[in-house]
Amino acid sequence: MSSNCLDKWDLFALLSKEVKQNIRLAIVFGGDLDGTSNAIFVMRDDDVYGFGINTNGCLGTGDTVPHTKPQKIQILCGQNIIGLEHGGFKTKISVFAICASGSLFAWGKNKRGELGLGTKEHTMVPTKVEGDLEGKRVVQVACGTFHTLALTSDGEVFAFGSNDFGELGLGNTEETSHPKKVNGLLAGRFVTAVACGFVMSFALLDTGEVITWGKAQIGEVDNTQALFPNPRIAPGSEGVLFSKIVCGPTTALLLSREGEVRTWGYNVAHQLIEKRLGPAIHVYKDMGRVTDIAASKNPEIHHFSAAINENGQVFRFNIWGALISMARGTPELTFFSTLDEVFAATKPQATARPLRPKIDSINSTAERFFEDPETCNFTFIIEGKKIHVHKLILVMRSAVFRAMFYGNYFKDSSVRELTIEGCSYEVFHAFLKYFYTSELYLNDEIITGLIGLSCFFLTADIQEACIKYAEQNLNMENVAVFHEVARLHKFEELEDTIFDFFLDHEADVKSAFFSKTLKENDERIFSDRSFRREILKELIASQTPTSSGKRRPLRLFIQDHVTF
């Protein structure tokens, strides 16, 4: 989606072209009947702003005053926000922000503890969610009416908030304001995505299976009030592998790996046709091969969903058949070019997913085909997991990939899979995804691995981004790691930045050697790089371990550690 697509949303149409061109992430939410909404957006310089009606302080600006002009949300600025999510009912909104570091901030409505802050008090200021999520890296959040699911980088799901129908999946119906890990059928499994309806929850496994819990609105035509507080295989999903799941209020929309769309839940349109009283299951087969889906949870546009196929055609359909033009839930071909435009055309406006404007339209198209097993022509296997790619995309941006695929690297030209050892799945996935999106979400845990890969595969843009991150995020905990990276790869400018960091933090450096050296060798320090390197070497060795009792391991994946 290019930046001019923001003009489809009434609030963003009020902003200058210059501002819109620098927005990289945004959501619109909490609209009232006259169409007025709220918006929060993140700039490319990592500043975060909000404006709109600000009901119950949902903008995170610390007040409940409507703001017609963007107001800076100070706490979130510089946090490298990579995800925004909202939940709740009508204008009673809960909002979440995910940082690249994996930290999670929450604010807004908190009647049932759905913010996960350990209280049930509303808050108008973004507050870090801790408890059992402390030390975890959150990668996705899904919101119901009064409950929330948080997915971590290690494939675990944590739940908090209301639990009247077992929607937390904790084996009971007791609500909690603290994040609690969902076990049961999820124990030992790797979850890749989560989704919430009003009182139902879903998890998508890396195997393509769908797990559900909460109120039985998926296939239970004989007992619509049944409760399932423990995770179970979603009824009717057996034998089908799925790639994505989204939720409306009482209906789930699932996309199979074959490009087929299924809707599960209360479906009035098809219930009328089939004369069924309970929840319905329906398969849509008249949209071609679908590549992406979205669904609105806005009660005012209750069950509005959209899909886009491999030809770029966008369909919209109302699962309840409330619209005359879609009285039986039949997908309607639109003139839109993106899924987001479907929801911008409704009143009140509310995003079904975060808006991620891109200037590069080629990347916007390519992103939809990352990890697409149907169209890929090569697969990498890391830690037993597969990443599906397209050779052409990789060779366009790396001479090493070009030599690998089109040179004499493979004795058998029919080889379609390659196992990578010595590198984590998370690092290699982020590395390959960049080729499709030109976006990197960096943090201390993956930075060293990405630098090693960028050096081996000769991707200067990734290397530059990683070095810039290291220079801007130095602290006493990671400086030893980044120094080792700089020394190993001979990044002289990063070495200089690290030395300057120690000069600026002399009081925090526990080294008499450092203080003595600074006093006795003032001129030589600034004129002799080799001397500075020796000082750094001694200085790093003199520092105490991190609070965990040992240094953070160095995951430096250079040529000798990336084996084929």
ZATOR-497624 format. One record per atom (N, C-alpha, C, CB): z, y, x. Coordinates in steps of 0.1 Angstrom, whole numbers, plus 5000, padded with zeros to 4 digits. Glycine has a CB too. Example, Ala and Ser with C-alpha at 12.3 -4.5 7.8 and 13.67 -1.06 7.14 Angstrom:
% ZATOR-497624
507849435132/507849555123/507849675132/509049555113/507149785128/507149895137/507950005129/505749945141/
//
This chain:
% ZATOR-497624
500049885008/500050005000/500050125009/501250004990/499050215007/498950335015/499950445009/497550385016/500150545017/501150645013/500750715000/501350745024/499450734997/499050804985/499350724973/497550834986/499650594974/500050514962/501450564957/500150374965/502150634965/503450684960/503250794949/504250754972/502050854949/501750944939/501750884925/500451014941/501650754924/501650684911/503050694904/501250544912/504050724913/505450734908/505750884906/506450664918/506250914894/506451054890/507351134901/507151064877/508451074905/509351144914/508651174927/510551064916/507851084933/507251104946/506051204945/506750974951/505551214933/504451314931/504951454934/503851304917/506251474933/506851604936/507051634950/508251614929/506851534959/507051554973/505851604980/507651434980/505951664992/504751714999/504051595005/505251815010/502851615009/501951505015/502551465028/500551555017/503051565036/503651535049/504851445048/504051665056/505751465038/506851385036/506451245032/507851445025/505551235022/505151095017/504451015028/504151115006/503751085037/503051015048/504050955058/502151105056/505350995058/506350945067/507350865060/507051065074/507150825048/508050735041/507650585044/508050755025/508550505048/508250365051/508950265042/508650335065/509850315033/510550225024/511050305013/511650145031/510950255000/511450334989/511650244977/510450444985/512550284968/512750224955/512950324944/514050124955/512550294932/512650384920/513450294910/511250434914/514450354904/515350274895/516150354885/516350194904/516850284876/517750354867/517150454858/518850414875/515950434853/515350534844/515950534830/513950514843/515950654824/516350664810/515150664801/517250784807/515350674788/514350664778/513250774779/514850664764/513650884784/512650994785/511850984798/513351134785/512050874806/511250844817/511750894830/509950914815/512850974830/513451024843/514150904850/514451134840/513950904864/514450794872/515250844884/513350704876/515550754893/516150784906/515250724917/517650734907/515350784928/514550734940/515350744952/513150804941/515350644961/515850644974/514750604984/517150544975/514650674995/513550645004/514050655019/512350725002/513350585027/513650585042/512450635049/514050435047/512750735058/511650795066/511450715079/512050935069/510250735085/509950665097/510950695109/508550695102/511650815108/512650845118/514050795114/512650995120/514050705104/515250635099/516250725092/515950585111/515850845088/516650925079/516450865065/516351075079/517550875056/517550815043/517850925033/518450705041/517050935022/517251045012/517250974998/516151145013/517851054988/517851014974/517751134966/519150934971/517151114954/517051224944/516751164930/515951334948/517151244920/516951194906/518151224898/516751044906/518251154887/519351184877/520751154882/519051114864/520851054891/522051024898/523250984888/522551144906/522850904878/523950864869/524950774876/523250774858/526250814874/527350734880/527250734895/527350594875/526650834901/526650844916/525750744923/527950834921/524750694916/523950574921/523050614933/523050524910/522950744936/522150784948/522850774961/521650934946/524150754960/524950744973/525150874980/524250644982/525050984973/525251114979/526651164978/524251214973/527551084972/528951114971/529251204959/529351194983/528351224950/528551304938/527851244926/528151454940/527951304914/527251254902/526351364897/528251214891/526051464905/525151574901/523651534903/525451694910/522851564893/521451534894/520851614905/520751574881/519951554913/519251624924/517751624922/519651554937/517251744921/515751754919/515051754932/515451884911/515751774943/515251774957/515951664965/515351904964/515251594974/515851484982/517151534989/514851434992/518151454988/519451474995/519651375006/520651484985/520051415018/520251315028/521451225025/520351385042/521351095027/522451005026/522950975040/522050865018/523851055044/524251055058/524650925064/525351155060/525450845057/525950725062/524850625066/526950655052/523750635058/522650535061/521650585071/521950505048/521650715075/520750765085/520950695098/520850915086/519850655105/519950595118/520350455118/520850675126/520550395106/520950255105/519850155105/521750235092/518550205106/517350125106/517350035093/517350035119/517350095082/517350025069/515949955067/517650125057/516049825065/514749745063/514649695049/514749635073/515749705040/515649655027/516549745017/516049515026/516049765005/516749824995/516649744982/516249974992/517749734975/517749654962/518649714952/518149504965/518249704939/519149764929/519249654918/518549894923/520449664911/520649574900/521449644889/521349444904/521849574879/522649634868/521949634855/523049774872/522349734847/521849734833/521649884829/522849664823/520349914826/519950044822/520350144833/520550084808/521250244830/521650344839/522850314847/521850474832/523450194845/524650144852/524150064864/525650064843/523950124875/523250064886/524150044898/522150164890/523849924905/524449894918/523249894928/525149754918/523549944940/522449964950/522949904963/522050114952/521949834970/522249774983/521249814993/522349624982/521649835006/520849865017/521049765028/521050015022/519949705033/520049605044/519649675057/519249485041/520449655067/520049715080/519349605089/521349765088/518649645099/517949555108/518949465115/517049625118/520149525117/521249445124/521749335115/522349545128/521449335102/521949245093/523149295085/522349115100/523649415088/524749465080/524249505066/525349595087/525149505056/524849525042/525749635037/524949405034/525149745031/525849855025/525649845010/525449985031/526749885002/526649874988/527350004982/527349744982/526850044970/527450154963/526950144948/527150284969/527650224940/527250234926/528250164917/525850184924/527750104906/528450034896/529149914902/527649994884/530449884898/531149774904/532149714894/531849824917/531749714881/532649674871/533249534872/531949684857/532349444878/532849304879/532949254894/531849214872/532949354903/533049324917/531649284923/533949204919/530549334917/529249294921/528849364934/528249334910/529649464939/529249524952/529849444964/529849664952/530749344961/531249264971/532149324981/530149204979/532849434976/533749514985/535149484984/533549664982/535449374976/536849334974/537649414964/537549354987/536949494956/537549574945/536549574934/537849724950/537049634923/536149654911/536049804908/536749584899/536249884918/536150034916/534750074920/537150104925/534150164912/532850224915/532950304927/532350304903/531850314935/531850394947/530550474947/532050314959/530650604951/529450684952/528950704966/529850824946/529650634975/529250644989/528950504995/530450704998/527850485002/527450355007/528650295016/526150355016/529050175013/530150115020/529749975025/531350105010/530149945037/529749815043/530449705037/530049815058/529649595033/530149475028/530649385039/529049405018/531849335038/532349255049/532849125044/533549335057/534149095046/534648965041/533948845048/534548955026/533548745041/532848635046/531448665052/532748525036/530948785049/529648825055/529748885068/528948925045/531048915073/531248975086/530648875096/532748995088/529848935105/529248845116/527948775112/530248745120/527648785099/526448725094/525348835093/526648665079/524048785094/522948885093/522248865079/521848855104/522448965071/521848955057/520348995058/522649055047/519548915052/518048935052/517548965038/517348815058/518248935028/517748965014/518948975005/516748855009/518849054995/519749064984/519049054971/520549204985/519648984961/519148974948/520249014938/518548834945/519949084928/520949134918/520649094904/520949294919/521749044897/521649024883/522249144876/522448894879/522749124864/523349234857/524749274863/523649194842/525549174865/526849204871/527149104883/527949194861/526149044888/526448954900/525348974910/526448804895/525648934923/524748954934/524748834943/525249074942/523548804949/523348704959/522948764972/522348594954/523448724983/523048774996/522648655005/524248855003/521448665010/520848555018/520948595033/519348525015/521448505042/521648535056/520548475064/522948485061/520448515077/519348465085/519448315088/519348545098/520648255087/520748115089/520548035076/522048085096/519948095066/519648025054/520747995045/518947895058/521848065046/523048045037/523048155026/524348055045/523648125015/523648215003/525148245000/522948144991/525448374998/526748414994/526648494981/527348515005/527648464972/527648524959/528848594956/527348414948/528748704947/529948774943/529648854930/530448874954/530648884922/530548954910/530948864898/529048994908/530348894886/530648814874/530248674875/529948884862/530948584867/530748444868/530948374855/531548384879/530748444844/531048394830/530148274827/530748504820/529048264833/528148154830/527848064842/526748204825/528748074852/528548004865/527448054874/528247854861/527048184872/525948234879/526148254894/525548374873/527448234898/527748244913/527548114920/529148294915/527448004912/527147874918/528347824926/525947884927/529547864923/530747824931/531447704924/531647934932/530947644914/531547534907/532547564897/532147444918/532647694894/533647744884/533047864876/535047774890/533947924868/533448044861/534448164864/533348014845/535048164875/535948264879/535148374887/537048214888/535248494883/534548604890/535248634903/534348724882/534548694913/535148734926/534448864931/534948624936/535248944937/534649064943/534449054958/535649184940/534748934963/534548904977/533348804978/535748844983/532448824989/531348734991/531848594993/530548775003/531348494986/531748354988/530448264990/532548304975/530548174999/529348095003/529147994991/529648025016/527847984988/527447884978/527047754985/526147934970/527847644981/527647514988/526947414978/528947464993/527647304975/527047204966/525647164972/526847264952/524647164963/523347124967/522747204978/522447124955/523247324981/522647414991/523247375005/522947554988/524347305005/525047275018/524047195027/526347185016/523947245039/523047185049/521547205047/523247035049/521247285037/519847315034/519547465039/519447305019/518247495041/517847625046/517147695035/516947615058/517847805030/517247885019/516447995024/518447945010/515248015019/514348115024/514248245015/512948065026/514648225002/514648334993/515648314981/513248364987/516148424975/516948414963/516448504953/518448444967/516848474940/516448564929/517548554918/515048524924/517648664910/518648664899/518048714887/519848744903/518448644875/518248704862/519548764858/517748594852/519648794845/520948854840/522148764843/520848884825/522048634840/523148544842/522648414848/523848514829/521548414855/521048294862/520648324876/519848224854/520748224884/520448244899/519448134904/521748244907/518748174914/517748074920/517748084935/516348104915/517447974942/517247974956/516047884959/518547914963/515147944968/513947874972/514247814986/512747964972/514047684988/514347615000/513047615009/514747474998/513247595022/512147595031/511247475029/512647585046/511747375021/510847265017/509947295005/511747145014/510147404999/509347444987/510047404974/508047374988/511247344975/512047314963/512747434957/513047204966/512947434944/513647544938/515047494932/512847604926/516147564936/517447524931/517947634921/518447514943/518647604911/519047694901/520547674897/518147704889/521147774892/522547754886/522747874877/523647744897/523847864868/524147964858/523847914844/523348094862/523448014836/523147974822/521847894821/523048104813/521847794813/520747704812/519547764804/521147574806/518747844811/517647914804/516347864810/517748064805/516447744817/515247694824/515047554819/515447694839/514247534808/513847404804/514747334794/513647324815/516047384792/516947314783/516647354769/518347344787/515647294762/515247334749/516247284738/513847284746/517147194742/518047144732/519447204732/518246994734/519747274743/521047334745/520947464753/522047234752/520747574745/520547694752/521747764757/519847794742/522947704754/524247764758/524847694769/525147774746/524247584774/524847504785/525047584797/523947384788/526147554805/526447624817/526347534829/527847694816/525847584840/525647494852/526247574864/524247454854/527547564866/528147644877/527847584891/529547654875/527147474892/526847414905/525347414907/527447264906/524847434919/523447434921/522847294918/523147464936/521647304912/520847174909/519347204910/521247134894/518647094911/517147114911/516747174898/516446974914/515847274899/515347344887/514647244878/514547464890/515047224866/514347124857/512847164856/514947124843/511947064857/510547084856/509847124869/510347184846/510647134879/510047174892/509747054901/510947274899/510146944897/509946824906/508446794908/510646704899/508146764921/506746734924/505846854927/506146664913/506446974926/505647104929/506447174940/505547194916/505647224950/506247304961/505847444958/505647254974/506947534960/506747674956/506847764969/507847714946/506247884968/506247974979/507048104976/504848004984/507248134963/507848254960/508548244946/506948374960/509648314944/510248314931/510748464928/511448214930/510548514916/511048644912/511648624898/509948754912/512548714894/513148704881/513048824872/514648664882/512848804859/513048914849/514448894844/512048904838/514848954833/516248944828/516548794824/516349024816/515748724817/516048584813/514948494816/516348584798/514048524825/512948444828/512648444843/511648484820/512248334848/511948324862/510348304863/512648204869/509848364873/508348354876/508248294890/507648504875/507548184890/507448104903/505948094907/508147974902/505748104920/504348084925/504347964934/503948214933/503447864931/503347744938/502547764951/502747634930/502647674960/501847684973/500347664970/502347584983/500047624958/498647604954/498147724947/498447484946/498947824946/498547954939/498647944924/497147974943/499447864919/499647844904/500947914900/499647694900/500947994889/502048064884/502747984872/501648204880/504047974873/504847914862/505948014858/505447784867/506148024845/507248094840/508248004833/506748204830/509548014836/510547934830/511648024824/511247844841/512047994812/513048064805/512748104791/513348194813/513348194785/513148244772/511748304771/514148334767/510848254763/509448294763/508948294748/508548194772/509348404742/509048414727/507648384724/509448544722/506648444732/505248424728/504848284727/504448494739/505248204737/504848064737/505747984728/504848004751/507048024726/507847954716/507247964702/509248014716/506648074699/506048094686/504847994684/505648234683/504147984695/502947894695/503347754693/502047914707/504347714701/504747574702/505947544692/505247544716/506347634685/507447614675/508647554681/506947524664/509047614692/510247574699/511347684698/509947534714/512647644697/513647744695/514347774709/514647684686/514347684718/515047714731/514147764742/515647584736/514647774754/513847824765/512547744767/514647814778/511547804772/510247744773/509747744788/509247814765/508847654791/508247644804/506747654802/508547514811/506147744809/504647764808/503947774821/504347884799/502747724822/501947724834/500747814831/501547584839/500547914839/499348004838/498247954847/499648154841/497147924842/496047864850/494747954849/495747724846/494848064843/493648144840/493548274849/493548174826/494248274860/494148394869/493548364882/495548444871/492948244884/492448204897/493648164906/491648314903/493348164919/494448134929/495248254932/493848074942/496548254927/497348374928/498048374942/498448374917/498148494948/498748504961/500048574961/497748574971/500348654950/501648724950/502048754936/501548854958/503348764933/503848794919/504948894920/504348654913/505248954909/506349044907/506849054893/505949194912/508149084891/508649084877/509649204876/509248954873/509649264865/510649374863/511849324856/509949484854/513049384860/514249354854/514749474846/515349314864/513949574844/514249694837/514349654822/513249814839/515549674815/515649634801/514649704792/517049654797/514249824796/513349894787/511949834787/513350044791/511549764798/510249704799/510549554802/509349764810/511349494793/512149374795/511549264803/512549324781/510349214799/509849094805/508449124810/509848984795/508249234817/506949264822/506749204836/506749424823/505649134838/505349064851/503949094855/505548914850/503649074868/502349094873/502048994884/502249244879/500748974886/500248884896/498948934902/500048734890/498648894915/497448934921/496848804927/497649044932/495548784926/494848664931/494248694944/493848614920/493548584949/493048594963/491848684963/492548454967/491248724952/490148824951/490648964950/489248784940/491948984949/492449124948/492549164934/491649214956/492349074924/492449114910/493949114906/491649024901/494349214898/495749234894/495849204879/496249374898/496749114875/496949084861/498349134858/496748934859/498549164845/499849194840/500049114827/500149344837/501249074824/501548994812/502949014808/501148844814/503149014795/504549034790/504948894785/504549134778/505948834792/506448704789/506948684775/507448664799/507448794769/507948784756/506848824746/509148874754/505748864751/504648904741/504949024733/504348784733/505749114739/506149234731/505049334729/507349294737/504049334738/502949424738/501849364729/502449464751/501249454721/500249404711/499049344719/499749514703/498649414730/497549364738/497749234745/497049464748/499049194746/499449064752/500348984743/500049094766/499948984730/500848924720/501248784722/500248944707/500448714730/500748574733/501048544748/499648484728/501348654755/501748644769/500548614777/502648534770/499248634772/498048604780/497948714791/496848604771/497648664803/497448764814/496348854811/497248694827/496548984814/495549084811/495049144824/496049204802/493749134827/493149184839/493249334839/491649134841/493749404849/493849544850/492949604860/495349584854/492949734860/492149814870/492949844883/491549934864/494149804883/495049834895/494649754907/496549804891/495049804919/494649734931/495949674938/494049834941/497149714933/498349654938/499349614927/499049754948/500249524930/501249494920/502149614916/502049374925/502449694926/503349804924/502849904914/503649874937/501549924913/500950014904/501149974889/499450034906/501349844887/501549794873/502849854868/501649634873/503849854876/505249894872/505350054872/506249834881/504450114880/504450264880/503850314867/503650314892/503050224860/502350264848/503250244836/501050194846/504550204838/505450184826/506450304825/506150054828/507050314814/508050414812/509250344806/507550534803/510450374811/510750444824/510250364836/512250484825/509950444847/509450374859/510650314866/508750484867/510350194872/511350124880/510550024889/512450054872/510750024902/510149934911/510649794908/510349974925/509649694909/510049554908/510449494921/508949474902/510049574932/510349534946/510349664954/509449424951/510849664966/510749784974/509349824977/511549774987/509049954977/507750004981/507750014996/507450134974/506649965002/506549975017/505150035020/506649835023/505050165020/503750225023/503250195037/503850385021/501950175038/501350155051/500150235052/500950005052/499950295064/498750375066/497550285069/498950465078/497850165076/496750075080/496449985068/497149995092/495350005061/494949925050/494549785054/493849985042/494049765066/493749625071/495049545072/493049635084/496049605077/497349535078/497849495064/498349605086/497649595055/498149565041/497549445035/497849695032/496249425038/495549305033/495949185040/494049325034/496049195054/496349075062/497749025059/496249115077/498649115056/500049065054/500148965043/500949185050/499348975033/499448875022/499048735026/498448915011/498348725038/497848595042/498748535053/496448595046/499748605058/500648545068/501348425062/501648655073/501348315070/502048195066/501348135053/503448215064/500048155052/499348095040/498747965045/498348195035/499347845041/498747715045/497347695040/499647605041/496947755029/495647735023/494547795032/495647785009/494747905037/493647975044/493847975060/493548115040/494947925065/495147925079/494247825086/496647905082/494047845099/493347755107/494147705120/491947805111/495447745120/496247705131/497747715127/495947785144/498547625133/499947615129/500847605142/500247505120/501847685143/502847675154/504047605148/503247815160/504647515156/505847445152/507047485161/505647295151/508047545155/509247585163/510447535156/509247745165/511347465164/512547415158/512247335146/513547525155/511147265146/510747175134/510147245122/511947105130/510047375123/509547455112/508147505115/510447575109/507247515105/505847555107/505647695104/504947465099/504747765112/504347895109/502747895109/504848005120/502147925097/500747915096/500048045099/500347875081/499048045107/498448165112/496948155112/498948205126/496248265115/494748265115/494448305130/494148365105/493648225136/493248255150/492648395152/492248145155/491848435143/491148565144/492148675145/490148585133/493148675137/494148785137/494848785150/495248755125/495148675156/495948675169/495048715180/496448535171/493848665181/492948705192/492548845192/491748615192/492548915180/492249055180/493249145187/492149095165/494449085189/495549175194/496149115207/496649185184/495649005212/496248945224/495148875232/497348845221/494948915244/493948855253/494448705257/493748935266/495748685257/496248555260/495848455249/497748555262/496048495236/495648415225/494148395225/496048475211/493348495229/491948475230/491548365240/491248605233/492148375251/491948275262/492348135257/492648315275/493448135250/494048005245/493147935235/495448025240/492648015225/491947955214/490447935218/492048035202/489848035225/488448035228/488047995242/487848165224/489047965251/488847925264/488847775265/489847995274/489347725277/489447585279/490847535279/488747555293/491747605272/493147565272/493347425265/493947665265/492647415254/492747285247/491647195251/492747305231/491947075255/490946985259/490246935246/491446865267/490946925235/490346885223/490247005214/491246775216/489047055211/488847175203/489347165188/487447215203/489547035184/489947015170/491447035168/489546885166/492247065179/493747075178/494047195168/494347095192/494947165159/495247265149/496747295149/494847225135/497547235157/498947255158/499447265172/499747145150/500547345174/501047355188/502547375187/500447475195/503347295194/504747305194/505247395205/505447165196/506047495201/506647585210/508147545213/506547735205/508447535226/509847505229/510447615237/509847375238/511747625237/512447725244/512547865238/511847745258/512147865225/512147995218/512647965204/510648055217/513448055198/513948035185/512848065174/515148125182/513047995163/512048015151/512148165147/512447925139/513248225147/513448365142/512648455151/514948405142/512748435164/512048525173/510548505172/512448495188/510048385172/508648365172/508048405159/508348215175/508748385148/508248425135/508148585135/509248385124/509048655140/508948805140/507848845149/510348865145/507648775160/506548805169/505148785162/506548715182/504948675156/503648645149/503448735137/503548505145/504548765130/504348855118/503848995122/505648865110/504249035134/503849175138/502249175139/504349205152/501649065142/500149075143/499549105130/499648935148/500249075119/499749095105/500149225099/500148975096/501349275103/501949395097/502049515105/503249355091/502049495118/502349605128/503749665126/501349725126/504649575121/506049615119/506949525126/506349625104/508049585132/509049505139/510449545134/508949525154/511249455129/512549485125/513449425137/512949425111/513849515146/514549475158/516049475157/514149565169/516649385164/518149385165/518449315179/518849305153/519749325183/520149275196/519949125198/521649305198/519949055186/519848905187/518448855191/520248845175/517348935187/516048885190/515248965200/515248895177/515849075205/515149175213/514749115226/515949295216/515649035233/515248975246/514148875244/516448915252/514248795234/513148695232/511848755229/513548605220/511748865221/510548935219/509949005231/510749045208/510849055240/510349105253/509649005261/511449175260/510348885262/509748775269/508348735264/510648655270/508248725251/506948685245/505948795247/507148655230/506348915246/505349025248/504849035262/506049165244/505648995272/505248985285/504248875288/506448975295/504548765282/503648645284/502348655276/504448515279/502348705264/501148715256/500448855257/501448695241/501048935266/500349065270/500149155258/499049045277/501249175250/501249265238/502049385242/501749195225/501349485247/502049605252/502749685241/501049695259/502149685229/502749765218/504149705215/501849765206/504249575214/505549505211/506549535222/505349355209/506049525235/506949545246/507449695246/506149525259/506649785243/507049925243/508049955232/505850025241/507849885220/508749905209/510149845213/508249835196/510149735219/511349665223/512149745234/511149525229/511449805243/512049885254/512650015247/511049925265/511950075238/512450195231/513750155224/511350245222/513750045217/514949995210/516049985219/514649865202/515849915231/516949895240/517450025245/516449815252/516650125248/517050255253/517850335243/515850335258/517550315230/518150395220/519450325214/517250415209/519650205218/520750125212/521750065222/520250015203/521750125234/522650085245/524150105241/522450155258/524950005243/526450015241/527049925251/526849985227/528349925252/529149845262/529049695260/530549895263/528649655248/528549515245/527149455249/528649495230/526149535248/524749485251/524149535264/523849515240/524849625271/524249685283/523949575294/525149795289/524849475295/524549375305/523349295302/525849275306/523149265289/521949185285/520649265288/522049155270/520649395284/519449475286/519249505301/519649605278/520349515309/520149525323/519449405329/521449555330/519849285325/519149165329/517749155326/519949045324/517449205313/516049215309/515249305318/515949265294/515749425320/515049525329/514849475343/515849655329/515849405348/515749355362/514749245363/517149305367/514749155353/513849035353/512449075352/514248945342/512149175343/510749215340/510349345348/510649235325/511249395356/510949505364/510649635356/509849475374/511449655346/511249775337/512049885344/511749745322/511449965353/512150065360/512750175352/511250125371/511950215341/512450325333/513750285325/511350375323/513750155321/514850105313/516050095323/514549965307/515850055335/516950055345/517550195347/516450005359/516650295348/517150435349/517950475337/515950525351/517450435325/518250475313/519550405313/517450435300/519650285317/520950215318/521850275327/520750065321/521350315339/522150385349/522750515343/521450415362/521850595336/522250715330/523350695319/521050795323/523250575312/524150545302/525550525308/523750405295/525650465320/526850445327/527450575332/526750345339/526550665336/527050795340/527650875329/525850875346/527050865317/527550935305/528750865299/526450935294/529050745303/530250665298/531150625309/529750545290/531250715319/532050675331/533450645327/532050795341/534050715317/535350685313/535550555307/535850795303/534550495301/534650365295/534350245305/533650345284/533950285317/533550185327/534750145335/532450235336/535150015334/536349965341/535949915355/537049845333/535750015364/535349985377/535650095387/533749955378/536650065396/537050165406/535850185416/538250115414/535150075418/533950075427/532950185422/533249945427/532750195409/531750285403/532250425405/531550255388/533450455402/534050595404/533950635419/535450595399/534350545428/534350575442/532850605447/534950465450/531950515442/530550535447/529950665442/529750415441/530250705429/529750825424/530250945432/530150845410/531450945437/532051055444/531451065458/533551045445/531150945465/530750945479/529250945481/531350825485/528450925471/527050905473/526250985462/526650765472/526651105459/526051185449/524551195450/526751315447/524151245462/522651275464/521851145465/522551355477/522351045471/521650915473/521350845460/522350825483/522350865451/522250795438/520950845431/523450825429/520650975432/519551025424/518251025432/519851165420/518250985445/517050985452/516550845457/517151065465/517450745456/517150615461/517350505449/518150575473/516150465444/516150375433/516750235437/514750355427/516450195449/517050065454/518550065454/516450025467/519050185458/520550195459/521150195445/520850335466/520450255436/520950255422/520950115416/520050345413/519950035420/519849895415/521049815421/518549835420/521449845433/522549765439/523849805432/522649795454/523949935429/525149985422/525249915408/525150135420/524049915401/524049855388/524449705388/522649865382/523949635399/524249495400/525749475402/523449435412/526349555410/527849545412/528549585399/528249625424/528049685393/528749745381/528749645370/528049875377/527549575367/527449485356/528349365359/526049425355/528449315372/529349205375/530749235373/529049165389/531149365374/532549405374/533049425359/532749535381/532149425350/532549455336/533249335330/531349495327/534249355321/534949245314/534049185304/536249295308/534349055300/533548995290/533649065276/533948845288/532849025267/532849085253/534149025246/531549045245/534349085234/535549045227/535648905223/535649125215/534448835224/534448685220/534948605231/533048645216/535248665243/535748585255/534648545264/536448465250/533448565261/532348535270/531148625268/531848385268/530248635277/529148725276/528148665266/528448745290/527448755259/526448715250/525348635258/525848835243/524848525253/523848445261/522548525262/523648315254/521948505273/520648565276/519548475271/520448605291/518848515261/517748425256/516448495261/517748415240/516148475274/514948535280/513848435281/515348595294/512848455272/511748355271/510548405279/511348325256/510548375292/509448415300/508548295302/509948455314/507448305310/506448205310/506948065312/505448235321/507948045321/508447915324/509247855313/509347925337/509647935303/510447885292/509647875279/511647975290/508447915279/507547895268/506547795271/506848035263/506747665267/505947555271/505047505260/506847445276/503947465263/502947415253/502647265255/501647505254/
//
